[in-house]
Amino acid sequence: MKFKVLLLLCLTFPLCAALAQSGKTYQVKSPDGKISINITTGAAVSWSVKHEDTEVILPSAISMTLDNGVVLGKNAVVKKTAANSANAIIKTPVYKKTQVQDNYNQLTISFKGDYNLVFRAYNDGAAYRFITQKKGDITIVNEEANFNFKGDYKAFLPFVNDFRNKDKFNISFEAHYDNISLSAIKKDTLAFLPILVDIGSPKKAVILEADLQDYPGMYLTPDEGNNLHGVFSPYPTEEAIKGINYVVNKRAEYIAKTTGTRSFPWRVVVISTEDRQLADNDMMQKLAEPSQITDYSWIKPGKVAWDWWNDWNITHVDFKAGINVPTYKYYTDFAAANKLEYIIIDEGWSDDHDLNKTKLDVQQIVDYAKQKNVGVILWSTWYAITRDTEGLLAKFEKMGVKGFKVDFIDRDDQKMVSSLYDIAKKAAAHHLLIDYHGMYKPSGMQRTWPNIINCEGVKGLENMKWGTDNQPGYDVSIPFIRMMSGSMDYTPGGMRNASKDAFRPVNSNPMTQGTRCHQLAMYTIFESPLQMLSDNPTIYQREQESTNFIAEIPTIFDATVALDGKVGDFVSIARKKGSTWYAGAMTNWNAREIAVDLSFLGDGNYKATIFEDGVNAGRDATDYITKTITVTAKDKLNIKMASGGGWAARFEKQ
């Protein structure tokens, strides 16, 4: 990437009377001039962000405290500044589009004490990060990251609510959003990122972090006024196995020990003027460390026949279904018949703590699947794969396994974050894919290591097994919030669809909330380079029309267009692969009628294959109809979605 030095975007003028003697203010603006970041230095360093006339972030303090008592950002003496700009194309071969434009203006402020603060202004957001140039290692006691808002705005926040081992930093990172005012957030509660704040209709601000490496993830908690500030999990010093989890019994009084010369995670605010802009945002790709992989030929995205969600409940067979070779051959045959790329052998094939203690002839299944052109992915706990990461990856690569689903991570302290990068790096050396389940938001790691082909950090379909409230409302919130941090292992595809009144939790034959078309639409709307078919092969074969439609939807795309939506209400997105477009729409529990503008299609005629809610879908959520019509870019389709409903379509150029 080439940087071109701009006219210095540095203005020195008093911010106010109190700072006139000791502080200076600097500014950097987005390429379109609509977003401005103002930075004040002196006794403290603070930043603020404006979008046109809207004050997005009021002056908010920034600092980093080291264990030797030095506070980076306090009594800050500026040595020099440098302004740069970039306008480059990032190639993104395992993504929702093949390339991303990276266009920003940047200001780097170098301070006495061997550290910098870098500020970037994009047309869709603002970001900053610390960079240190200190000799040897450093210990970081805490980081001060503040987001002060002007008003008592409404926000969508996922709160920590499921401590493991009585440790508030040992969690699943799965929660529905509380849509509440900033003043209603209870003290000492933690929200994990991303969160969305309504800064005045129609503008929204989403707080993220990017390029999270060798450092703990950030949570947000309230303070006085309309402030949210960062909280970071302390470093673990005592750990132990507790059931399937590897938990922390004791934490240090610091958050990270790290090399003294490095860059730290970006603190990010994405700003939208329409909700739909958030459903097609590339900030993680732009801010993450570039890919460490040059040969992508072995990274094969695709769909997966999955066993665990459906509890191995295949029927009409002459063997007892379960964790055995005949069952996985059956899953393999189903995958091959529907041109699915993979099967997953989930929990139960091995000891939870030792992958060398197997209960299944994995080699026989891998060999059988290879004959059918189907890859095999194995499940593992984080603890098990880290007992001998290099040895285990080498062993299973030699067997022909294609990757691992690593589960029960449930932490984002520095040790865990570093471990996930280490696993991905070692897996890449063995041409193995990684699906991180039971983990935090990906925060850009999928650009750096594209063999991390999916991540969870979402309250997905598995929660239907034990029951949850208002899943359709959550489904139409995450495309605007969680999905901005990276792809989601939501695991869609349930065929036992239920209306709000009819739904009940069932473990072995689970239902889904909302209609069949709501599930079908997820395959286009949710970003997942490795996408599950969560129900069992028997029911998919009974619902072959739906299965055929799902099987033909790609998992990575050449282009994406967010068509319409309102966070928490509905969403519609179109994506292109080759000359074919795929589109989906979903609504919350409110029945809804929307118009889909087909101008994204471009020139020519298209054969549209459409799945839409049937007239009785509000009572029987499995009810749908299909139709085939010819359309052009000049057309608009009026679609009706039932309560918890959806709509899905494929447009093939004629």
SULMO-V749755 format. One record per pair of residues at least 12 apart in sequence whose C-alpha atoms are under 7 Angstrom apart, sorted by the first residue. I is the first residue (numbers start at 0). J is the second residue. Records with the same first field share a line. If there is no record, write none. Layout:
BEGIN
I->J + J
END
This chain:
BEGIN
0->87
1->85
2->83 + 84 + 85
3->83 + 84 + 85
4->82 + 83 + 84
5->82 + 83 + 84
7->81 + 82
8->26 + 27 + 82
9->25 + 26
10->24 + 25 + 26
11->23 + 24 + 25
12->24
21->41 + 42
22->39 + 40 + 41
23->39 + 40 + 41
24->37 + 38 + 39 + 40
25->37 + 38 + 39
26->38
27->104 + 105 + 106 + 120
28->104 + 120
29->103 + 104 + 120 + 121 + 122
30->103 + 104 + 121 + 122
31->122
33->50 + 51
34->49 + 50 + 51 + 120 + 122
35->48 + 49 + 50 + 120
36->48 + 49 + 120
40->75
41->74 + 75 + 76
42->73 + 74 + 75
43->60 + 72 + 73 + 74 + 75
44->60 + 61 + 72 + 73 + 75
45->58 + 59 + 60 + 61
46->58 + 59 + 60
47->59
54->149
55->148 + 198
56->146 + 147 + 148
57->147 + 148 + 149
58->147
59->145 + 146 + 147
60->144 + 145
61->143 + 144 + 145
62->142 + 143
63->141 + 142 + 143
64->139 + 140 + 141 + 142
65->138 + 139 + 140
66->138 + 139 + 140
75->110
76->110 + 111
77->108 + 109 + 110 + 111
78->109 + 110 + 111
79->108 + 109
80->107 + 108 + 109
81->106 + 107 + 108
82->105 + 106 + 107
83->104 + 105 + 106
84->103 + 104 + 105
85->101 + 102 + 103 + 104
86->101 + 102 + 103
87->100 + 101 + 102
88->100 + 101
89->101
93->449 + 528 + 555
94->555 + 556
95->526 + 555 + 556 + 557 + 558 + 559
96->556 + 557 + 558 + 559
97->556 + 557 + 558
101->285
102->121
103->119 + 120 + 121
104->119 + 120 + 121
105->118 + 119 + 120
106->118 + 119
113->131 + 132 + 133
114->130 + 131 + 132
115->129 + 130 + 131
116->128 + 129 + 130
117->129
123->269 + 270 + 271
124->268 + 269 + 270
125->267 + 268 + 269
126->265 + 266 + 267 + 268
127->265 + 266 + 267
128->263 + 264 + 265 + 266
129->262 + 263
130->261 + 262 + 263
131->259 + 260 + 261 + 262
132->259 + 260 + 261
133->259 + 260
134->259 + 260
135->258 + 259
136->257 + 258 + 259
137->256 + 257 + 258 + 259
138->255 + 256 + 257
139->253 + 254 + 255 + 256
140->252 + 253 + 254
141->253 + 254
143->229
144->228 + 229
145->226 + 227 + 228 + 229
146->226 + 227 + 228
147->225 + 226 + 227
148->225 + 226
149->225
150->225
151->180 + 181 + 182 + 225
152->180 + 181 + 196 + 197 + 198
153->178 + 179 + 180 + 181 + 196 + 197
154->178 + 179 + 180 + 181 + 195 + 196 + 197
155->176 + 177 + 178 + 179 + 194 + 195 + 196
156->176 + 177 + 178 + 190 + 194 + 195
157->174 + 175 + 176 + 177 + 190 + 191
158->174 + 189 + 190 + 191
159->189 + 190 + 191
164->246
168->232 + 410
169->409 + 410
170->409 + 410
171->409 + 437 + 438
172->438 + 439 + 456 + 457
173->456 + 457 + 458
174->458
175->458 + 473
181->225
182->225
184->221
186->221
187->220
188->220
189->218 + 219 + 220
190->218 + 219 + 220
191->218 + 219
192->206 + 207 + 218
193->205 + 206 + 207 + 480 + 481
194->206 + 480
195->480
201->272 + 273
202->271 + 272 + 273
203->270 + 271 + 272
204->268 + 269 + 270 + 271
205->268 + 269 + 270
206->267 + 268 + 269
207->266 + 267 + 268
208->264 + 265 + 266 + 267 + 442
209->264 + 265 + 266 + 283 + 286 + 287 + 442 + 443
210->264 + 265 + 286 + 287 + 288 + 442 + 443 + 444
211->264 + 442
212->264 + 416 + 417
213->413 + 416 + 417
214->255 + 412 + 413 + 416
215->231 + 232 + 254 + 411 + 412 + 413 + 416
216->231 + 411 + 412
217->229 + 230 + 231
218->230 + 231
231->254
232->254 + 412
233->250 + 251 + 252 + 253 + 254 + 412
234->250 + 251 + 253 + 254 + 255 + 412 + 413
235->247 + 249 + 250 + 251
236->249 + 250 + 251
237->249 + 250
243->351
244->407
245->382
255->413
274->564 + 565 + 566
275->561 + 562 + 563 + 564 + 565
276->561
277->479
278->478 + 479 + 561
279->560 + 561
280->483
283->442 + 443 + 484
284->443 + 446
287->443 + 444 + 446 + 447
288->447
289->446 + 447
290->446 + 447 + 448 + 449
291->447 + 448
292->448
297->430
298->450
300->528 + 529 + 554
301->339 + 340 + 528 + 529 + 530 + 554
302->339 + 340 + 341 + 529 + 530 + 531 + 532
303->339 + 340 + 341 + 342 + 343 + 530 + 531 + 532
304->330 + 334 + 341 + 342 + 343 + 531 + 532 + 533
305->342 + 343 + 531 + 532 + 533
306->343 + 344 + 345 + 535
307->345
308->461 + 533 + 534
309->507 + 508 + 509 + 533 + 534 + 535
310->507
311->535
312->535
313->535 + 536 + 537
314->537
322->347 + 348
323->359
324->360 + 364
327->364
328->364
330->342 + 536
331->368 + 373
333->536
335->371 + 372 + 373
337->550
339->550
340->373 + 374
341->373 + 374 + 375
342->374 + 375 + 376
343->375 + 376 + 377
344->376 + 377 + 378
345->377 + 378
346->378
351->380 + 383
352->382 + 383
353->383
354->383
362->398
365->399 + 400
374->400 + 401
375->400 + 401
376->400 + 401 + 402 + 403 + 404
377->402 + 403 + 404
378->403 + 404 + 405
379->403 + 404 + 405 + 406
380->405 + 406 + 407
381->405 + 406 + 407 + 408
389->425
392->426 + 429
393->429
396->429
401->431 + 432
402->431 + 432 + 433
403->432 + 433 + 434
404->433 + 434 + 435 + 436
405->434 + 435 + 436
406->435 + 436 + 437
407->436 + 437
408->437 + 438
409->437 + 438
410->438
411->439
423->448 + 451
427->450
432->450 + 451 + 452
433->450 + 451 + 452
434->451 + 452 + 453 + 454
435->453 + 454 + 455
436->454 + 455
437->455 + 456
438->455 + 456
439->456
440->456 + 484
441->454 + 484 + 485
442->484 + 485
443->484 + 485
452->528 + 529
453->486 + 487 + 488 + 527 + 528 + 529
454->486 + 487 + 488
455->487 + 488 + 489
457->487 + 489
459->489 + 490
460->489 + 490 + 491
463->504 + 509 + 510 + 511
464->504 + 505 + 506 + 509
465->504 + 505 + 506
466->503 + 504
470->512
471->512 + 513 + 586 + 587 + 588 + 643
472->567 + 568 + 587 + 588
473->567
475->566 + 567 + 568 + 569 + 570 + 585 + 586 + 587
476->566 + 567
478->525
479->566
486->526 + 527
487->525 + 526 + 527
488->527
490->530 + 531 + 532 + 533
491->518 + 521 + 531 + 532 + 533
492->518 + 519 + 532 + 533 + 534
493->510 + 511 + 518 + 533 + 534
494->515 + 534
495->509 + 510 + 511
496->510 + 511 + 512 + 513 + 514 + 515 + 620 + 621
497->510 + 511 + 512 + 513 + 514 + 619 + 620
498->512 + 513 + 514 + 617 + 618 + 619 + 620
499->512
513->620 + 643 + 644
514->616 + 620 + 621 + 643 + 644 + 645
515->620 + 621 + 623
516->610 + 611 + 612 + 623 + 644 + 645 + 646 + 647
517->585 + 643 + 644 + 645 + 646
519->549 + 647
520->583 + 584 + 585 + 645 + 646 + 647
522->549 + 552
523->581 + 582 + 583
524->572 + 583
527->554
528->554 + 555
529->554
530->554
556->574 + 575 + 576
557->575 + 576
558->574 + 575
559->573 + 574 + 575
560->572 + 573 + 574
561->573
567->587
568->586 + 587
569->585 + 586 + 587
570->584 + 585 + 586
571->583 + 584 + 585
572->584
578->651 + 652
579->650 + 651 + 652
580->649 + 650 + 651
581->648 + 649 + 650
582->647 + 648 + 649
583->646 + 647 + 648
584->645 + 646 + 647
585->644 + 645 + 646
586->640 + 643 + 644 + 645
587->642 + 643
588->642 + 643
589->642 + 643
590->640 + 641 + 642 + 643 + 644
591->639 + 640 + 641
592->637 + 638 + 639 + 640
593->637 + 638 + 639
594->635 + 636 + 637 + 638
595->635 + 636 + 637
596->634 + 635 + 636
597->632 + 633 + 634 + 635
598->632 + 633
599->632
600->632
601->632
602->632
603->631
604->629 + 630 + 631 + 652 + 653
605->629 + 630 + 631 + 650 + 651 + 652 + 653
606->627 + 628 + 629 + 630 + 650 + 651 + 652 + 653
607->627 + 628 + 629 + 630 + 648 + 649 + 650 + 651
608->626 + 627 + 628 + 648 + 649 + 650
609->625 + 626 + 627 + 647 + 648 + 649
610->623 + 624 + 625 + 626 + 646 + 647 + 648
611->623 + 624 + 625 + 645 + 646 + 647
612->624 + 640 + 641 + 644 + 645 + 646
616->641
617->641 + 642
END
